[in-house]
């Protein structure tokens, strides 16, 4: 990420369907989902979205199953023993389109870092107009897969469920840090499916925390990583960072390098 301390960043994360109740001191509840679709996609469901006879190596990587987890796994679990494996994410000092940090190298870790920056920008803004501008600037195919981008539905669902068209309640905050990442698969050095696990803390008198995993196809175009065209990957496992289940799910602890 762009700063060595990876300071907490105010943003939103969640999508529709599987809810986590975030209670304020007044008992106000906001539901955040930890799946990327109105139905948790399986490999077969992702393949069904592809044109007949056109299931490529890249589509197979995106559709490959990931560890199935329950909603409770997003809030805790048994701590893993020993030293956890890490993924080293390069630091960058450039600012790209829509104010998103850029300059990540042409490596799988660079793709992970860039996805993290994109998510921070769009979720942090809670601004649908900003999300649409990011889609135009950071998608290989802005009019294709971008039209059904789960993150856009996430923001719409949050604003609707919370009855907060203008944003968070006064005094409320939503903070996120990238806690882990993984490279699900690659096709050459300019295309990867990568996943980021973020730790979310919602505070409004009371506090609630959860983990959220999100995966995207990433491709290298014109000297930077962008979200690649194609059907959205199977959702990343939303497991609490540092747990045995997170380790089993393939998550590598995020480390700025």
C-alpha positions, 0 to 999 in steps of 0.5 A: 500500500502507499503508506508504510504503517498501513493506517486504518482507512475509512471505507465500506465493505460487504455485499448482499445476501449473508448478513452480519448485524452491526449494532450501534448503542441505540440498537441500529442494525446494518447488515453487511454480506460476506459473499460477492453475489445474491447467491454464493457462486460455485464453480459450476455457477461461474462456468454457466455464466460463460459463453458455450464452448468458450471455457478457457484456462483463465475461466477455469482459474476464476471458477475454481472452488475456494474453501467454503466457510460460514458467516461466523468464520468472518468474525473469529476462529482458532488462532493458527500456531507458529509463524504464518506465511506472508505475502510481501506487497510493494510500496508505491508512491504514485497517484493514478486515475481517480486518486488511486495509488499506482506504480505496482510492479508487474508481479503477482504481488503487485496485482494484489496490491493494486486490487487493494488500492482499488477496493479502498478507493471505491468502498471508502468513498461510498459514492456511486458516481465515483465507483462508476468513474473508477470502472471507466478508468480501472477496468479492461472492459468498462461496459462489460463485466463492470456493469455487474461489479459486486462492489457496486451492488455492495455500496447500493445495498449498504446505502439502502439497508441503512437508509443513509443515502448521504453516507454514514450516520454522524459519528459513525465510522467504518475502517478497513485494513488489508490483512492478507492476500493470495494469488489464486492462479496465473496465465502468464506474467500479465494475468492473475486472479488475486484475492484480498482479505480485509479486516473491517471495524464498524464503530457507532457507540458500539463496535463490530468487526468482521473479515471480508475476502474479495477476488478479481481477475487482474491484467497488465495494460499500459504499464499498470494493473487493471481489473480484467474482463470476464465473469467474476471469480468465485468469492474469496473465503471470508475468514478471520485473519490469523486463524487456522481456517484462514491458513487453510483457505490459503491466505497469506499475511499481508506485509508491506515490503 
